[in-house]
Amino acid sequence: MTAFFYGLLPIYRSGFCKLSNRDLALFTERDLVGWYSGFFLISGFCSILYELVWLRLSMAQFGVTTAMVSIVLSVFMAGLGLGSWAGGALIRRQGRRVGLPTLRLYAAIELLIGTSGMLVPYELNLGHSILERSGSGSSAEYYIVSGIWVAFTLIPWCALMGATIPVAMLAIERAFPWESSRSFSYLYTANVAGALVGTVLSLFLIELLGFHGTLRVGAASNGLIRVLALMASKSVRRNEVGEQRQTANERVPTSTGEGSLLALLFATGLTSMGMEVVWVRQFTPYIGTVVYAFASILAVYLTGTFVGSRIYRSWNSERVNKSSLPWTLLALFSLFPLLAARPHIDLPGSLRLVLGIAPFTGLLGYLTPMLVDRWAGGNPAKAGKAYAVNVIGCIFGPLLAGFVLLPWMSERWALVMLSLPWLIIGVRPMLRSASAGFAPQIASYLLLPLVLLLFLASWSSEKQYGEGSKVLRDSTATVIATGSGMNKLLLVNGYTMTTLTPITKMMAHLPLAFLDRPPQDALVVCFGMGTTFRSLRSWGIPVTAVELVPSVPRLFGYFHGDGPAILSSPLSHVVIDDGRRYLERTSQQYDVITIDPPPPVEAAGSSLLYSENFYSVVRQRLRPGGVLQQWIPSGDAEDLAAVALALRRSFPYVRVFTYRPNWGFHFLASDRLLPNRTANELAQRLSEGAAVDLVEWGPQPTAEGRFASILNNEMPIDRLILASPSTPALSDDRPINEYYALRR
């Protein structure tokens, strides 16, 4: 996989030369080459910082749907590929005519990239405002318009990022032509190292500064690169090769087998990025759904890539590079996650990631720069083209895995399908003569038995839930319904979302009973097992449910025997969409909106359903006097204070009820005073069907008893806020609940 868009790091010294012991102010020509490593370490940090933050800002503006996330990531990578290809093509045609010192051109590009940190948030916000005013109705229209806007917003900046590779290679070629034959792998290694540090550091920056503050750090870092590049240009300028001198392009022999090298580069991007989608589903049961879990996958990926690329830089054996043995090993390593994700192996999640992912990514880290070096030979134009081909594979890989393979087969078989190109290449030495080499032929003969052993030793994780369980797959997630009686569970990607509990019934009955008028309708965000939806329907009113994962509502009948009949009613309406995006797009208002974000409270993306920005949208979709019911699982003092403050700043009237100690909180919020009703008065407001539904699972036998258990546990909202008075209100910019590593 190409990892140019990942990274940040301290100044890193490696590659072409070793630093001398003389004073750092006195640079030899070889010392000057080390500057380029520093540039790309910092540049890589900026790139991954922008990617992570821009993705999250786009999710807040346009939705958290799988399609929207795919659009943003594809646009980002397409911009990188376009910039690399266009930059290389421009150098090929105009390289000798560029009078500006190349490092100054590079410095100018980095300065432009830095401005994106300031401009992109405003561009995305403008696109959101335009879409709101346009009132686009259908999802297809919304995706088209928002996708076009994201493309116009991000592609120019991403193209500049992609162009830095051929420009830097041109600078090395002009100033140090004897060092240019492997300049791609030199910059690649530095960039991946920066990516690794940036993956971790970006999380801390977001926690401390928020998304906009983190972007300012990225912009400042691009500015630092510009200053350093201008400083280096004064020392490098005297070394630059003039127009009359022979260029490295003319002296480096072109590679053979060019078509096959490009095909391999495409395949590395396709399979590695496709596998990354599969890995997320495979390892979620062991690492969880928080941002740090997903970052750990990326960190292991990049660590392996960096180690592999450093081995290539330090130990570049021509015999090994032309051997088929690495490809045979790649085929074997690609299936290691089958064993590492086996449920009955007792290993911590982090070790599962290392054993399952690192061997494959480490070998890719060796092979990818090797392929580009062989193809380009230091030629910036050819390197730009090779990078673009690899990026095209990176774009198609997640689309293939997420929208074609995973909706129709298990993660186990999806991984096998993505491994097929390497399995085919891996067995090729079996068909060759002895000239293929003894070791590759032996490895090739052993490959198929080892692959079969790995496959048989692994098994689909769904089997652990028993034959009565139901498994559904779609482009968003693998959904499992399992258990019997009151012990039924709903799992999404192997992580437990909810159980059958009276808490979810109270999410419906409590706000409806507090309403100052007979309810007309209600909305529930996050369908889950459908318990809250079912309880709302027991009032005999129209109810709309919004669910992000398409397969979840299809399991309603597994958890509730009357589920299919309820769904078939003309009063029931289920929408597959991001809840926030639905509220922003619809013009309908409701008497009650109840929200139950997926657990835990720290889950990645959950802050978009807890933020002050979200509550401002909710207020517009509540009729005057309408009630918002927000459920929050127990979190730390900062989480609860941030959500409570966001609610209090969004609604003039908020009441808080605890279910049981450490079992979570019911927040009721409205623009009108919530009446101070007794348990008996609340019970009297229930319809006959609602009263039966409320006590169906106990624990109290009467509706009055159920309400009394809640009213007796009311607390002032200020108690939650004052538990952490310095914590700001939870907002889209400061997702307090998701980023918590430093404070904990």
RAJO-V679072 format. One record per run of one state. SS is the DSSP state (alpha for helix, beta for strand, coil for the rest). FROM is the first residue (numbers start at 0). TO is the last residue. Records with the same first field share a line. If there is no record, write none. Layout:
# RAJO-V679072
SS=FROM-TO / FROM-TO
This chain:
# RAJO-V679072
coil=0-5 / 7-27 / 62-64 / 97-100 / 134-137 / 175-175 / 239-246 / 251-256 / 287-289 / 314-316 / 321-323 / 333-334 / 340-347 / 376-378 / 405-409 / 426-426 / 431-432 / 436-436 / 457-459 / 465-468 / 473-476 / 482-483 / 487-487 / 492-493 / 499-500 / 514-519 / 525-529 / 537-540 / 547-551 / 559-561 / 568-570 / 576-577 / 585-588 / 595-604 / 609-610 / 632-635 / 650-651 / 658-663 / 670-677 / 684-686 / 694-701 / 711-712 / 715-715 / 722-743
beta=6-6 / 469-472 / 477-481 / 488-491 / 494-498 / 520-524 / 541-546 / 571-575 / 589-594 / 621-631 / 652-657 / 664-669 / 713-714
alpha=28-61 / 65-96 / 101-133 / 138-174 / 176-238 / 247-250 / 257-286 / 290-313 / 317-320 / 324-332 / 335-339 / 348-375 / 379-404 / 410-425 / 427-430 / 433-435 / 437-456 / 460-464 / 484-486 / 501-513 / 530-536 / 552-558 / 562-567 / 578-584 / 605-608 / 611-620 / 636-649 / 678-683 / 687-693 / 702-710 / 716-721
